[in-house]
Amino acid sequence: MNDDLSLYDEEIKFPVEIEQYERKIYDLKQLIEISKGLNSTLDYNILIDSILLTCMGQMQLLKAGIFTHRSIDRQEFVLHRNYKGFEIDHKIEYVIPANSKLIQFLDMNFKCYTLDELKDILQDEPSLESLIFLDPSLIVPLKGKGTLNGIIILADRINQKGFSESDKEYMLNIASLAGIAIQNAYLYELATTDMMTRLKIHHYFQTALMEEREKSIKSSLPLSLIMIDIDNFKDFNDTYGHTCGDLVLKNVAMVISGSVRQSDIASRYGGEEFAVILPHTEINEAFKVAERVRTSVQKSYILYKRKKLGVTISVGVTQFNPSLDSTSKNIIERADKALYISKQQGRNKTTVLLTDK
């Protein structure tokens, strides 16, 4: 009788074990697909968006955000602008110092935490304030190659359930994959960014323009190019020195970055010349962007030795024409020619040129 009951128990357990293995196999397949997706791009902003959407989809969430390094040379963690669902008070800057106890703790302890758990562990820690304002349900460190690359915050599950231990373990697996992808994107960003202006380097610009030309041909969507040069920059350098000139270059680059879209590609073309690739943008819209940059530069200034110093820029704009532009060189030369016309006509001007004549 007992032997029969024991056999019966084994028959009951066996299907349960199969179900558990099937679940693990399914989870592994999902993680492989997630890994492929996250490693399919080195574009930092696209990657962040992909990570957040992955977390929301896998965990059935309404809210997700991520704290990442502010920039290449500023290591504090800030809430990335691609956050989903969280209500943000724009008067508050959501920043976590890189040397804070919170960052040190998460760097040493790779596991998921609730906000209450972190409050108990790090009592009265000032760096928790940003998290307290956002009130996440789960906080997940992002580590890649031994480095803390960010913090994922999650809230409001669609099924209104909490996070089980298996959910947390699954999230850590996603975080491991995401951490490595972010580290790779960060290194790529470092290699393709001009360290003075924080714009893309010339080689990146040439590669991006070639790729955008091909996309434009395949999709029949417009593509425009802006070339920018600082007026009388040599005279400015000779008068105030190269240290002041570097400040001007940084300021102009900052204005350009703040005047274009996230999808546009702003680069330092060389010296005091800049270029902006505008995908999916026809010439009239490109002219508006160019004018926005030009007038913003004209209004801006730097403070140097208690003096307010400013510059102007000359701008050339053109649109990619598949029948004329067999190579990237053609469209660059036409935009550069438009820029030269702006210089000839008195500087601080934007010129549009659609043909080579």
C-alpha positions as a Markdown table, in Angstrom:
| # | Residue | x | y | z |
|---|---|---|---|---|
| 1 | Met | 0.0 | 0.0 | 0.0 |
| 2 | Asn | 2.8 | 2.4 | 1.0 |
| 3 | Asp | 4.7 | 1.5 | -2.1 |
| 4 | Asp | 1.7 | 2.3 | -4.3 |
| 5 | Leu | 1.3 | 5.7 | -2.6 |
| 6 | Ser | 5.0 | 6.5 | -3.1 |
| 7 | Leu | 4.7 | 5.7 | -6.8 |
| 8 | Tyr | 1.6 | 7.9 | -7.0 |
| 9 | Asp | 3.5 | 10.8 | -5.5 |
| 10 | Glu | 6.3 | 10.4 | -8.1 |
| 11 | Glu | 3.7 | 10.5 | -10.8 |
| 12 | Ile | 2.3 | 13.8 | -9.4 |
| 13 | Lys | 5.8 | 15.4 | -9.1 |
| 14 | Phe | 7.0 | 14.5 | -12.5 |
| 15 | Pro | 4.7 | 16.7 | -14.5 |
| 16 | Val | 5.5 | 19.6 | -12.1 |
| 17 | Glu | 9.2 | 19.1 | -12.8 |
| 18 | Ile | 8.6 | 19.1 | -16.5 |
| 19 | Glu | 6.7 | 22.4 | -16.2 |
| 20 | Gln | 9.5 | 23.9 | -14.2 |
| 21 | Tyr | 12.1 | 22.9 | -16.8 |
| 22 | Glu | 9.9 | 24.1 | -19.6 |
| 23 | Arg | 9.7 | 27.5 | -17.9 |
| 24 | Lys | 13.4 | 27.7 | -17.4 |
| 25 | Ile | 14.0 | 26.8 | -21.1 |
| 26 | Tyr | 11.5 | 29.5 | -22.1 |
| 27 | Asp | 13.2 | 32.1 | -19.9 |
| 28 | Leu | 16.6 | 31.2 | -21.4 |
| 29 | Lys | 15.2 | 31.6 | -24.9 |
| 30 | Gln | 13.8 | 35.0 | -23.9 |
| 31 | Leu | 17.1 | 36.1 | -22.5 |
| 32 | Ile | 18.9 | 35.1 | -25.7 |
| 33 | Glu | 16.5 | 37.2 | -27.7 |
| 34 | Ile | 16.8 | 40.1 | -25.3 |
| 35 | Ser | 20.6 | 39.8 | -25.6 |
| 36 | Lys | 20.4 | 39.9 | -29.4 |
| 37 | Gly | 18.1 | 42.9 | -29.2 |
| 38 | Leu | 20.2 | 44.9 | -26.8 |
| 39 | Asn | 23.4 | 44.2 | -28.7 |
| 40 | Ser | 22.0 | 45.2 | -32.0 |
| 41 | Thr | 22.7 | 48.9 | -31.4 |
| 42 | Leu | 25.5 | 51.0 | -30.0 |
| 43 | Asp | 23.5 | 54.2 | -30.1 |
| 44 | Tyr | 23.2 | 55.1 | -26.4 |
| 45 | Asn | 19.7 | 56.6 | -26.5 |
| 46 | Ile | 18.2 | 53.9 | -28.6 |
| 47 | Leu | 19.8 | 51.3 | -26.3 |
| 48 | Ile | 18.3 | 53.0 | -23.2 |
| 49 | Asp | 14.9 | 53.0 | -24.8 |
| 50 | Ser | 15.3 | 49.3 | -25.7 |
| 51 | Ile | 16.2 | 48.4 | -22.1 |
| 52 | Leu | 13.3 | 50.1 | -20.6 |
| 53 | Leu | 10.8 | 48.7 | -23.1 |
| 54 | Thr | 12.2 | 45.2 | -22.5 |
| 55 | Cys | 11.8 | 45.5 | -18.7 |
| 56 | Met | 8.2 | 46.8 | -19.2 |
| 57 | Gly | 7.3 | 44.0 | -21.5 |
| 58 | Gln | 8.9 | 41.2 | -19.6 |
| 59 | Met | 7.7 | 42.3 | -16.2 |
| 60 | Gln | 4.3 | 43.7 | -17.4 |
| 61 | Leu | 5.0 | 47.2 | -16.0 |
| 62 | Leu | 3.5 | 50.7 | -16.5 |
| 63 | Lys | 6.6 | 52.6 | -15.3 |
| 64 | Ala | 10.3 | 52.2 | -15.9 |
| 65 | Gly | 13.3 | 54.5 | -15.8 |
| 66 | Ile | 17.0 | 54.3 | -15.6 |
| 67 | Phe | 19.7 | 56.4 | -14.0 |
| 68 | Thr | 22.9 | 56.6 | -16.1 |
| 69 | His | 26.1 | 58.6 | -16.2 |
| 70 | Arg | 25.4 | 62.3 | -17.0 |
| 71 | Ser | 28.1 | 62.3 | -19.7 |
| 72 | Ile | 31.4 | 60.9 | -20.7 |
| 73 | Asp | 33.3 | 63.2 | -18.3 |
| 74 | Arg | 30.7 | 63.5 | -15.5 |
| 75 | Gln | 30.2 | 60.4 | -13.6 |
| 76 | Glu | 27.2 | 61.2 | -11.4 |
| 77 | Phe | 24.0 | 59.3 | -12.2 |
| 78 | Val | 21.0 | 61.2 | -13.6 |
| 79 | Leu | 17.5 | 60.0 | -14.6 |
| 80 | His | 17.6 | 59.5 | -18.3 |
| 81 | Arg | 15.1 | 61.4 | -20.3 |
| 82 | Asn | 13.6 | 58.3 | -21.9 |
| 83 | Tyr | 11.8 | 57.3 | -18.6 |
| 84 | Lys | 8.4 | 55.7 | -19.0 |
| 85 | Gly | 5.3 | 56.4 | -16.9 |
| 86 | Phe | 6.9 | 58.2 | -13.9 |
| 87 | Glu | 5.4 | 61.6 | -13.1 |
| 88 | Ile | 8.4 | 64.0 | -12.9 |
| 89 | Asp | 8.6 | 67.3 | -11.1 |
| 90 | His | 10.7 | 69.3 | -13.5 |
| 91 | Lys | 11.8 | 71.6 | -10.7 |
| 92 | Ile | 13.7 | 68.7 | -9.2 |
| 93 | Glu | 17.0 | 67.4 | -10.6 |
| 94 | Tyr | 17.1 | 63.6 | -10.2 |
| 95 | Val | 20.8 | 63.1 | -9.5 |
| 96 | Ile | 22.7 | 60.4 | -7.5 |
| 97 | Pro | 26.3 | 61.3 | -6.8 |
| 98 | Ala | 28.9 | 58.8 | -8.0 |
| 99 | Asn | 30.6 | 58.7 | -4.6 |
| 100 | Ser | 27.4 | 58.3 | -2.6 |
| 101 | Lys | 26.8 | 55.4 | -0.2 |
| 102 | Leu | 23.9 | 54.3 | -2.4 |
| 103 | Ile | 26.1 | 53.8 | -5.5 |
| 104 | Gln | 28.9 | 52.2 | -3.4 |
| 105 | Phe | 26.3 | 49.8 | -1.8 |
| 106 | Leu | 24.7 | 48.8 | -5.2 |
| 107 | Asp | 28.2 | 48.4 | -6.7 |
| 108 | Met | 29.1 | 45.9 | -4.0 |
| 109 | Asn | 25.7 | 44.1 | -3.8 |
| 110 | Phe | 24.3 | 43.0 | -7.1 |
| 111 | Lys | 20.7 | 42.2 | -6.3 |
| 112 | Cys | 17.2 | 43.7 | -6.6 |
| 113 | Tyr | 15.9 | 45.9 | -3.7 |
| 114 | Thr | 12.7 | 47.6 | -2.8 |
| 115 | Leu | 12.8 | 51.2 | -1.8 |
| 116 | Asp | 11.9 | 50.3 | 1.8 |
| 117 | Glu | 14.8 | 47.8 | 2.0 |
| 118 | Leu | 17.3 | 50.5 | 0.9 |
| 119 | Lys | 15.9 | 52.9 | 3.4 |
| 120 | Asp | 16.4 | 50.4 | 6.2 |
| 121 | Ile | 20.0 | 49.6 | 5.0 |
| 122 | Leu | 21.1 | 53.2 | 4.2 |
| 123 | Gln | 19.3 | 55.1 | 6.9 |
| 124 | Asp | 19.0 | 58.9 | 6.3 |
| 125 | Glu | 21.2 | 58.6 | 3.2 |
| 126 | Pro | 20.8 | 61.9 | 1.1 |
| 127 | Ser | 21.4 | 60.1 | -2.2 |
| 128 | Leu | 18.1 | 58.2 | -1.7 |
| 129 | Glu | 16.1 | 61.4 | -2.2 |
| 130 | Ser | 15.8 | 61.1 | -6.0 |
| 131 | Leu | 14.4 | 57.5 | -5.6 |
| 132 | Ile | 12.0 | 58.6 | -2.8 |
| 133 | Phe | 10.6 | 61.3 | -5.1 |
| 134 | Leu | 10.0 | 58.7 | -7.8 |
| 135 | Asp | 8.7 | 55.9 | -5.4 |
| 136 | Pro | 9.7 | 52.8 | -7.4 |
| 137 | Ser | 8.6 | 49.3 | -6.5 |
| 138 | Leu | 11.9 | 47.7 | -7.5 |
| 139 | Ile | 15.5 | 49.0 | -7.8 |
| 140 | Val | 17.9 | 47.0 | -10.0 |
| 141 | Pro | 21.6 | 47.8 | -10.4 |
| 142 | Leu | 23.1 | 47.6 | -13.9 |
| 143 | Lys | 26.6 | 46.1 | -13.9 |
| 144 | Gly | 28.8 | 45.3 | -16.9 |
| 145 | Lys | 32.4 | 44.1 | -16.9 |
| 146 | Gly | 32.6 | 44.7 | -13.1 |
| 147 | Thr | 31.4 | 48.3 | -13.3 |
| 148 | Leu | 28.1 | 49.8 | -12.1 |
| 149 | Asn | 26.7 | 51.4 | -15.3 |
| 150 | Gly | 23.3 | 52.5 | -14.1 |
| 151 | Ile | 20.2 | 51.8 | -11.9 |
| 152 | Ile | 16.9 | 50.6 | -13.3 |
| 153 | Ile | 13.8 | 51.6 | -11.4 |
| 154 | Leu | 10.5 | 49.8 | -12.0 |
| 155 | Ala | 6.9 | 50.4 | -10.7 |
| 156 | Asp | 3.2 | 49.6 | -11.2 |
| 157 | Arg | 2.8 | 46.0 | -12.5 |
| 158 | Ile | -0.2 | 45.6 | -14.7 |
| 159 | Asn | -1.4 | 42.6 | -12.7 |
| 160 | Gln | -0.9 | 44.6 | -9.5 |
| 161 | Lys | 1.2 | 41.8 | -8.0 |
| 162 | Gly | 4.5 | 42.2 | -6.2 |
| 163 | Phe | 7.9 | 40.8 | -7.5 |
| 164 | Ser | 8.5 | 37.2 | -6.6 |
| 165 | Glu | 12.1 | 35.9 | -6.0 |
| 166 | Ser | 12.0 | 34.3 | -9.5 |
| 167 | Asp | 11.0 | 37.7 | -11.0 |
| 168 | Lys | 13.9 | 39.4 | -9.2 |
| 169 | Glu | 16.3 | 36.7 | -10.5 |
| 170 | Tyr | 15.0 | 37.2 | -14.0 |
| 171 | Met | 15.4 | 41.0 | -13.7 |
| 172 | Leu | 19.0 | 40.5 | -12.6 |
| 173 | Asn | 19.7 | 38.4 | -15.7 |
| 174 | Ile | 18.2 | 41.2 | -17.8 |
| 175 | Ala | 20.3 | 43.8 | -15.9 |
| 176 | Ser | 23.5 | 41.8 | -16.5 |
| 177 | Leu | 22.8 | 41.8 | -20.3 |
| 178 | Ala | 21.8 | 45.4 | -20.2 |
| 179 | Gly | 24.9 | 46.4 | -18.2 |
| 180 | Ile | 27.2 | 44.9 | -20.7 |
| 181 | Ala | 25.4 | 46.5 | -23.6 |
| 182 | Ile | 25.6 | 49.9 | -21.9 |
| 183 | Gln | 29.3 | 49.5 | -21.2 |
| 184 | Asn | 29.9 | 48.7 | -24.9 |
| 185 | Ala | 27.8 | 51.7 | -26.0 |
| 186 | Tyr | 29.7 | 53.9 | -23.6 |
| 187 | Leu | 33.1 | 52.8 | -25.0 |
| 188 | Tyr | 31.8 | 53.3 | -28.5 |
| 189 | Glu | 30.6 | 56.8 | -27.5 |
| 190 | Leu | 34.0 | 57.5 | -26.0 |
| 191 | Ala | 35.7 | 56.4 | -29.3 |
| 192 | Thr | 33.5 | 58.4 | -31.6 |
| 193 | Thr | 33.1 | 61.7 | -29.6 |
| 194 | Asp | 35.3 | 64.8 | -29.8 |
| 195 | Met | 36.3 | 65.3 | -26.2 |
| 196 | Met | 36.3 | 69.1 | -26.4 |
| 197 | Thr | 32.9 | 69.8 | -28.0 |
| 198 | Arg | 31.1 | 66.5 | -27.1 |
| 199 | Leu | 30.0 | 66.3 | -30.7 |
| 200 | Lys | 30.8 | 63.3 | -33.0 |
| 201 | Ile | 34.2 | 63.1 | -34.7 |
| 202 | His | 34.8 | 63.6 | -38.4 |
| 203 | His | 35.2 | 59.9 | -39.2 |
| 204 | Tyr | 31.9 | 59.1 | -37.5 |
| 205 | Phe | 30.2 | 61.9 | -39.5 |
| 206 | Gln | 31.5 | 60.5 | -42.8 |
| 207 | Thr | 30.3 | 57.0 | -41.9 |
| 208 | Ala | 26.9 | 58.2 | -40.7 |
| 209 | Leu | 26.3 | 60.4 | -43.8 |
| 210 | Met | 27.0 | 57.4 | -46.1 |
| 211 | Glu | 24.6 | 55.2 | -44.1 |
| 212 | Glu | 21.9 | 57.9 | -44.1 |
| 213 | Arg | 22.3 | 58.4 | -47.9 |
| 214 | Glu | 21.6 | 54.7 | -48.4 |
| 215 | Lys | 18.6 | 54.8 | -46.1 |
| 216 | Ser | 17.2 | 57.8 | -47.9 |
| 217 | Ile | 17.5 | 56.0 | -51.3 |
| 218 | Lys | 15.8 | 52.9 | -50.0 |
| 219 | Ser | 13.0 | 54.7 | -48.1 |
| 220 | Ser | 12.6 | 57.7 | -50.5 |
| 221 | Leu | 12.6 | 59.9 | -47.4 |
| 222 | Pro | 14.4 | 63.3 | -47.5 |
| 223 | Leu | 17.9 | 63.9 | -46.0 |
| 224 | Ser | 19.4 | 67.3 | -45.4 |
| 225 | Leu | 22.9 | 68.5 | -44.4 |
| 226 | Ile | 23.9 | 71.7 | -42.6 |
| 227 | Met | 27.5 | 73.0 | -42.6 |
| 228 | Ile | 28.5 | 75.6 | -40.0 |
| 229 | Asp | 31.6 | 77.8 | -39.6 |
| 230 | Ile | 32.5 | 80.3 | -36.9 |
| 231 | Asp | 33.0 | 83.8 | -38.4 |
| 232 | Asn | 36.4 | 85.4 | -38.0 |
| 233 | Phe | 37.5 | 82.7 | -35.6 |
| 234 | Lys | 41.3 | 83.1 | -36.4 |
| 235 | Asp | 41.0 | 86.8 | -35.5 |
| 236 | Phe | 39.2 | 85.9 | -32.3 |
| 237 | Asn | 41.9 | 83.4 | -31.3 |
| 238 | Asp | 44.7 | 85.9 | -32.1 |
| 239 | Thr | 43.0 | 88.5 | -30.0 |
| 240 | Tyr | 42.0 | 86.5 | -26.9 |
| 241 | Gly | 44.1 | 83.4 | -27.1 |
| 242 | His | 43.4 | 79.7 | -27.7 |
| 243 | Thr | 42.1 | 79.1 | -24.2 |
| 244 | Cys | 39.3 | 81.6 | -24.9 |
| 245 | Gly | 38.8 | 80.1 | -28.4 |
| 246 | Asp | 38.3 | 76.7 | -26.9 |
| 247 | Leu | 35.5 | 78.1 | -24.7 |
| 248 | Val | 33.9 | 79.5 | -27.8 |
| 249 | Leu | 34.1 | 76.2 | -29.6 |
| 250 | Lys | 32.4 | 74.4 | -26.6 |
| 251 | Asn | 29.7 | 77.1 | -26.4 |
| 252 | Val | 28.9 | 76.9 | -30.1 |
| 253 | Ala | 28.8 | 73.1 | -29.9 |
| 254 | Met | 26.5 | 73.2 | -26.9 |
| 255 | Val | 24.1 | 75.6 | -28.8 |
| 256 | Ile | 24.1 | 73.2 | -31.8 |
| 257 | Ser | 23.4 | 70.2 | -29.6 |
| 258 | Gly | 20.5 | 72.0 | -27.9 |
| 259 | Ser | 19.0 | 73.2 | -31.2 |
| 260 | Val | 18.7 | 69.8 | -33.0 |
| 261 | Arg | 16.7 | 66.6 | -32.5 |
| 262 | Gln | 18.0 | 63.5 | -30.8 |
| 263 | Ser | 17.8 | 61.7 | -34.2 |
| 264 | Asp | 20.0 | 64.4 | -35.9 |
| 265 | Ile | 23.8 | 63.8 | -36.0 |
| 266 | Ala | 25.9 | 66.8 | -35.0 |
| 267 | Ser | 29.6 | 66.6 | -35.4 |
| 268 | Arg | 32.8 | 68.6 | -35.4 |
| 269 | Tyr | 33.8 | 68.6 | -39.0 |
| 270 | Gly | 37.2 | 70.1 | -38.3 |
| 271 | Gly | 38.7 | 73.2 | -36.6 |
| 272 | Glu | 35.9 | 75.7 | -36.2 |
| 273 | Glu | 33.6 | 74.0 | -38.7 |
| 274 | Phe | 30.6 | 71.8 | -37.7 |
| 275 | Ala | 28.2 | 69.6 | -39.6 |
| 276 | Val | 24.7 | 68.4 | -38.8 |
| 277 | Ile | 23.0 | 65.5 | -40.6 |
| 278 | Leu | 19.2 | 65.7 | -40.6 |
| 279 | Pro | 17.5 | 62.4 | -41.5 |
| 280 | His | 13.9 | 62.5 | -42.8 |
| 281 | Thr | 14.1 | 66.3 | -43.2 |
| 282 | Glu | 13.4 | 68.3 | -46.3 |
| 283 | Ile | 15.1 | 71.6 | -47.2 |
| 284 | Asn | 12.6 | 74.0 | -45.8 |
| 285 | Glu | 12.6 | 72.4 | -42.4 |
| 286 | Ala | 16.4 | 72.1 | -42.5 |
| 287 | Phe | 16.6 | 75.9 | -43.2 |
| 288 | Lys | 14.5 | 76.5 | -40.0 |
| 289 | Val | 16.9 | 74.4 | -38.0 |
| 290 | Ala | 19.9 | 76.2 | -39.4 |
| 291 | Glu | 18.4 | 79.6 | -38.6 |
| 292 | Arg | 17.5 | 78.4 | -35.1 |
| 293 | Val | 21.2 | 77.5 | -34.6 |
| 294 | Arg | 22.5 | 80.7 | -36.1 |
| 295 | Thr | 20.3 | 83.1 | -34.1 |
| 296 | Ser | 20.9 | 81.1 | -30.9 |
| 297 | Val | 24.7 | 81.4 | -31.4 |
| 298 | Gln | 24.4 | 85.1 | -32.1 |
| 299 | Lys | 22.5 | 85.6 | -28.8 |
| 300 | Ser | 24.9 | 83.5 | -26.7 |
| 301 | Tyr | 28.1 | 84.5 | -25.1 |
| 302 | Ile | 30.9 | 83.3 | -22.9 |
| 303 | Leu | 32.5 | 85.0 | -19.9 |
| 304 | Tyr | 36.2 | 85.4 | -20.1 |
| 305 | Lys | 38.2 | 87.5 | -17.8 |
| 306 | Arg | 35.0 | 89.4 | -16.8 |
| 307 | Lys | 34.2 | 90.1 | -20.4 |
| 308 | Lys | 31.2 | 88.9 | -22.3 |
| 309 | Leu | 32.4 | 87.6 | -25.6 |
| 310 | Gly | 30.3 | 86.3 | -28.5 |
| 311 | Val | 30.7 | 85.1 | -32.1 |
| 312 | Thr | 28.5 | 84.6 | -35.1 |
| 313 | Ile | 28.3 | 81.7 | -37.6 |
| 314 | Ser | 27.8 | 81.3 | -41.3 |
| 315 | Val | 25.7 | 78.4 | -42.4 |
| 316 | Gly | 25.2 | 76.4 | -45.6 |
| 317 | Val | 22.2 | 74.0 | -46.1 |
| 318 | Thr | 21.4 | 71.5 | -48.8 |
| 319 | Gln | 19.3 | 68.4 | -49.4 |
| 320 | Phe | 20.5 | 65.1 | -50.7 |
| 321 | Asn | 19.6 | 64.6 | -54.3 |
| 322 | Pro | 20.0 | 60.9 | -55.5 |
| 323 | Ser | 20.4 | 62.0 | -59.1 |
| 324 | Leu | 23.2 | 64.5 | -58.3 |
| 325 | Asp | 24.9 | 63.0 | -55.2 |
| 326 | Ser | 26.5 | 59.7 | -56.2 |
| 327 | Thr | 28.8 | 60.0 | -53.2 |
| 328 | Ser | 28.8 | 61.8 | -49.9 |
| 329 | Lys | 31.5 | 64.1 | -51.3 |
| 330 | Asn | 28.9 | 65.7 | -53.6 |
| 331 | Ile | 26.4 | 66.7 | -50.9 |
| 332 | Ile | 29.2 | 67.9 | -48.6 |
| 333 | Glu | 30.8 | 70.1 | -51.3 |
| 334 | Arg | 27.4 | 71.7 | -52.1 |
| 335 | Ala | 26.6 | 72.4 | -48.4 |
| 336 | Asp | 30.2 | 73.9 | -48.1 |
| 337 | Lys | 29.6 | 76.0 | -51.2 |
| 338 | Ala | 26.4 | 77.4 | -49.7 |
| 339 | Leu | 28.4 | 78.1 | -46.5 |
| 340 | Tyr | 31.0 | 80.0 | -48.6 |
| 341 | Ile | 28.3 | 82.1 | -50.2 |
| 342 | Ser | 27.1 | 83.1 | -46.7 |
| 343 | Lys | 30.7 | 84.2 | -45.9 |
| 344 | Gln | 30.9 | 86.2 | -49.1 |
| 345 | Gln | 27.6 | 87.9 | -48.4 |
| 346 | Gly | 28.6 | 89.4 | -45.1 |
| 347 | Arg | 28.7 | 86.4 | -42.7 |
| 348 | Asn | 26.1 | 85.6 | -39.9 |
| 349 | Lys | 23.8 | 84.3 | -42.6 |
| 350 | Thr | 22.2 | 81.0 | -43.8 |
| 351 | Thr | 22.3 | 80.1 | -47.5 |
| 352 | Val | 20.4 | 77.2 | -49.1 |
| 353 | Leu | 21.8 | 75.5 | -52.3 |
| 354 | Leu | 20.0 | 72.7 | -54.0 |
| 355 | Thr | 22.1 | 72.4 | -57.2 |
| 356 | Asp | 25.8 | 72.5 | -57.9 |
| 357 | Lys | 25.4 | 75.4 | -60.3 |
